Structure formats: C-alpha cells, structure tokens
Amino acid sequence: MNDPTEIVPGRIYRLGGTVALHDNVSWVPAGVRGYQPQNCYLVIEDETVTLIDTGIAAHRDLIVEQMLKVMPRDKPLTVFLTRSEYDCIGGLAAIQQHFPVAHLLAGGSVNPFDGFAGVTELEGTWDSRIQLGRNPVGGSSMVDTSKDLETITPALRLLVTFWVYDRVSKTFFSSDLFGHTVTATADAKLTLDPGDPDPTTPESLRAHMLAKFHWLAQSLPDGVPARDLKTVFADREIENIAPSHGLVLRGKEVIQRDFDRMITLLEHPWEMPA
C-alpha cells in the first residue's frame, strides 16, 4: 500500500509506510509481532496545506512520493510537528528538499535538524519557525496558518506534545495517543471502521500504553490525564482519530469504544502491570 490513504475525501490523506515488529520499536510492547503503520497526515484546506508530522526517516522517500500525488502546488505548505521526536521529524529534511515549506510550527527547544547530517543549509527553517504557544494543560488555540486547525496541549505526554483538531472534518490528530493497534500483514487496511474486527483488548491497550508512557504505573492517581481527555472529547465532535502510529480510527462506534477503554485505563493507572 504505497499510495496515500484518503481518510476524508479531498481533505485528509494519511502518508507513510509500515514497520515489521520484532522488538525493534520502543513504543510497542516486547513480544508483539506483526506490522504497525507509521503515519503523518496531509490536510488540504481552501488556501493552505498542512502536513502534520513528517514520518520516520526510513519512509522519507515514500512520503515524498505520496505527497507528489496529492499535494496541490498552488498552495503554501505548513509543516506542523506534534512532537520533536524522531518518529515525527524523520522525513523533514527530504520534504524540505522537494517542497517549499512556507512555515514550520513546532514546540519545545529541540532543533529537529540536529538529527540529520549534512543538512545545515536547512537550519534557517528552524530559526524562522513559528514557536507554538505554551498553552496551559488542556488549553487550546488556533494554528497560526490555518482557519480550521486547533492545537491542544495535553496532560498525557512524555515531552512537549501537541494534539490537533480539524473542525471541518472532525478529525483528532492524537500524536502518540491511540497508537495501540497493529496489523497481521504489511498490506492490511490502514483504517479501523465500524464492522471491522476489534483488534484491541484492555490488556493489549494497557501493554501499549505502558510501553509508551512507562511512568503511568507509578503516577499519582489524580485523574488529570483522564479529565483532560474527557474535556477534549466533550468539547468537540470527533469522527476520526489519526495517531502517529497504528490504525486510523473512524466512525463514532469505533471511537467511543476505544475512548471508553482509554478513560478506564487512565482513571486507574496504578492498576497497570509493572
């Protein structure tokens, strides 16, 4: 499946490839086998295009190829980094070399170009980036370059993280949350839709969350991450969840099911097996 996946017709495209799992991915529990999609997303608006994250370095050529198929050349491109971590920034240099990036939006102080040798000529992009505002936990604001994209500061994070919500398509770009699904084959469907077999159990969700957010099992039972996530969903109509890795969740039935499981887990983090 090398073509872009159309998540919302004409507006949102999932880009990236898959990774075979053999204890080689830090956010996947040891012993899990199969494949996991590694995702970034192109959001096409009336006057601008936003690329949410840039994928892993191993998929950089594939992502550029996919962008060439759907990227309008008459609209400015903004790159929005939900995290300055390698699974989000790996394709940045290659994309910069093939497309004129009008804006780079990022939080924190880590320069993503530090991870690439021989691209010092691109440092100006980082120097002229739009620094994302430091909203309080649970706070939100509109993305500077978009009239439809809202950025949210979550409580549940390891490093500086931003979620994004598209008001038009009702899509929640959840970064490293809700990335708990894997597939049996490399060419499996990349979305989880109503009526599809449910690949998640409370136990598998717990294992994935502990692999990514290892501190949860020792966290204070103050309920802040659960309350924060409940507020995000209560204040917005969400029809798609688009994570950095794993399947894209589509449809209210699928989303409600995984949301309920996530809230149950976050409300009882001390019950996660160490």
C-alpha positions in Angstrom: 0.0 0.0 0.0 2.3 2.7 -1.3 -0.4 5.2 -2.3 -1.7 7.9 0.1 -4.8 6.7 2.0 -7.7 9.1 1.7 -9.1 9.5 5.2 -11.6 12.3 4.4 -12.3 12.7 0.7 -10.3 15.6 -0.8 -9.2 16.9 2.6 -7.1 14.5 4.7 -4.6 11.9 3.4 -2.6 9.5 5.5 1.0 9.2 4.4 3.8 6.8 5.4 4.5 3.0 5.4 4.6 0.2 7.9 7.2 -1.4 10.1 7.7 -5.1 10.8 7.7 -5.7 14.5 10.3 -7.8 16.2 11.1 -6.0 19.4 12.6 -3.1 17.4 10.1 -0.3 18.1 10.3 1.2 21.6 6.6 2.2 21.9 5.4 -1.3 21.0 5.4 -3.9 23.8 8.1 -6.6 23.7 6.9 -9.8 22.1 4.2 -8.2 19.9 4.6 -9.3 16.3 3.0 -8.2 13.1 3.2 -4.7 11.5 2.5 -1.2 12.6 1.6 1.7 10.3 3.8 4.8 10.9 1.8 7.9 10.0 1.8 11.5 9.0 -1.1 13.4 7.5 -1.7 16.0 4.8 -4.6 18.4 5.5 -5.7 20.3 2.4 -7.7 23.5 3.1 -9.0 26.1 0.7 -6.0 28.3 0.9 -3.2 26.3 2.5 -1.9 22.8 3.1 -0.7 21.5 6.5 1.5 18.4 6.9 1.0 17.1 10.4 4.4 15.4 11.3 6.8 14.0 8.7 7.1 10.3 9.5 10.1 8.2 10.2 13.4 8.5 8.3 13.0 5.0 6.8 9.8 6.2 5.0 11.1 9.6 3.8 11.3 8.8 0.1 7.9 7.1 0.2 6.3 10.1 1.9 7.7 12.4 -0.7 6.4 10.2 -3.4 3.0 10.1 -1.8 2.9 13.9 -1.4 3.7 14.4 -5.0 0.5 12.5 -5.8 -1.9 14.7 -3.8 -0.1 17.9 -2.8 -1.5 21.0 -4.5 1.3 23.0 -5.9 -0.6 26.3 -5.8 -1.0 26.4 -2.0 1.6 27.2 0.7 2.8 24.2 2.8 3.0 24.4 6.6 4.7 21.6 8.5 3.3 21.1 12.0 5.3 18.9 14.4 3.2 17.4 17.2 6.5 16.3 18.9 10.1 17.0 18.1 10.9 13.2 18.3 12.3 11.0 15.5 9.1 9.3 14.6 7.6 12.8 13.8 10.6 14.5 12.2 12.3 11.8 10.2 11.1 12.9 6.8 11.6 16.7 7.4 14.8 17.2 5.5 13.6 15.2 2.5 10.3 17.1 2.4 12.2 20.4 2.6 14.3 19.4 -0.3 11.3 18.6 -2.5 8.7 21.1 -1.4 8.9 24.8 -0.5 8.0 24.9 3.2 6.4 28.2 4.0 6.1 27.6 7.7 7.4 25.2 10.3 5.4 25.0 13.5 7.0 23.3 16.5 7.1 23.4 20.3 10.0 23.0 22.7 13.6 23.9 22.0 15.0 20.8 20.3 16.1 21.5 16.8 14.9 18.6 14.6 17.7 19.2 12.1 20.2 18.2 14.7 19.2 14.6 13.8 20.4 14.9 10.2 24.0 15.1 9.0 24.7 17.3 6.0 21.5 19.5 6.1 23.0 22.5 7.9 21.7 24.6 4.9 18.2 24.0 6.2 18.9 25.4 9.7 17.2 28.7 8.6 13.9 26.9 8.5 14.2 26.1 12.2 15.5 29.5 13.1 12.4 31.1 11.4 9.9 28.7 12.7 6.7 29.7 14.4 7.1 28.7 18.0 3.9 27.1 19.2 2.5 28.9 22.2 2.8 27.4 25.7 -0.9 26.9 26.5 -1.7 25.5 29.9 -2.6 21.8 30.1 -5.9 21.4 28.4 -5.6 24.8 26.7 -6.1 25.3 23.0 -5.6 27.9 20.3 -5.9 28.1 16.5 -3.0 27.2 14.4 -1.5 30.4 13.1 -1.5 29.4 9.5 -5.0 27.8 9.4 -8.6 28.9 9.9 -9.8 25.3 10.7 -7.0 23.6 12.7 -6.9 23.9 16.5 -3.9 22.9 18.6 -4.4 21.4 22.1 -1.9 21.0 24.9 -2.4 17.6 26.6 -1.7 16.5 30.1 -0.7 13.0 28.9 2.8 13.4 27.4 6.4 12.5 27.9 8.0 15.5 26.1 6.4 18.7 24.7 3.4 17.4 22.7 0.5 19.0 20.8 -2.7 17.5 19.6 -4.5 18.9 16.6 -8.2 19.1 15.8 -9.7 19.8 12.4 -13.0 21.5 12.8 -14.2 20.8 9.3 -13.5 17.0 9.1 -13.9 16.5 12.8 -10.6 14.7 12.9 -8.5 14.4 16.1 -4.8 14.1 15.4 -3.7 12.4 18.6 0.1 12.2 18.1 1.3 9.2 20.2 -2.0 8.6 22.0 -4.4 5.9 20.5 -1.4 4.4 18.7 -2.0 1.0 20.2 -3.1 -1.1 17.1 -1.0 -3.3 14.9 -1.8 -5.4 11.8 -1.1 -9.0 10.9 0.2 -8.2 7.4 2.1 -5.4 5.8 -0.6 -4.7 3.3 -3.5 -4.7 5.7 -6.1 -1.9 5.6 -4.9 1.2 7.4 -8.2 2.3 8.9 -10.4 0.7 11.6 -14.0 1.2 10.6 -17.4 0.1 12.1 -17.9 -3.6 11.5 -14.2 -4.4 11.3 -12.8 -7.0 13.8 -11.8 -5.3 17.0 -8.0 -5.8 17.4 -7.8 -4.3 20.9 -8.4 -5.7 24.4 -8.0 -3.9 27.7 -4.8 -6.0 28.2 -3.3 -5.0 24.9 -4.1 -1.4 25.4 -2.5 -1.5 28.8 0.6 -3.0 27.4 1.0 -0.5 24.6 0.3 2.4 27.0 2.9 1.2 29.4 5.5 0.8 26.6 5.0 4.4 25.6 4.1 6.1 28.8 6.1 4.0 31.2 5.6 6.4 34.1 1.8 5.9 34.2 2.0 2.9 36.5 3.9 5.0 39.1 1.9 8.2 38.6 -0.3 9.9 41.2 -3.9 8.8 40.9 -5.0 12.5 40.5 -7.2 11.8 37.4 -5.7 14.7 35.4 -5.0 12.9 32.2 -8.4 11.3 32.1 -10.2 14.6 32.9 -8.2 16.3 30.2 -9.1 13.8 27.6 -12.7 13.8 28.6 -12.8 17.5 28.1 -11.2 17.3 24.7 -13.9 14.9 23.6 -16.8 16.6 25.3 -16.0 19.9 23.7 -15.5 18.6 20.2 -17.3 16.3 17.8 -14.8 13.6 16.8 -15.4 11.3 13.9 -11.8 10.3 13.1 -8.7 9.7 15.3 -5.5 9.9 13.4 -2.5 8.8 15.6 1.2 8.9 14.7 1.3 5.2 14.6 -1.3 2.4 14.4 -4.6 2.4 12.5 -6.7 5.4 11.9 -9.9 5.1 13.9 -13.1 6.1 12.0 -16.7 6.2 13.0 -18.4 7.1 16.3 -18.8 3.4 17.3 -15.1 2.7 17.0 -14.0 5.9 18.6 -16.4 5.6 21.5 -15.2 2.0 22.2 -11.5 2.9 22.3 -12.2 6.2 24.1 -14.1 4.3 26.9 -11.2 1.8 27.2 -8.7 4.6 27.4 -10.6 6.5 30.1 -10.9 3.4 32.2 -7.2 2.8 32.0 -6.3 6.5 32.7 -8.6 6.6 35.7 -6.8 3.5 37.2 -3.2 3.9 36.1 -1.8 2.2 39.2 -3.5 -1.0 38.1 -1.3 -1.2 35.1 1.1 -4.2 35.5 4.7 -3.1 36.1 
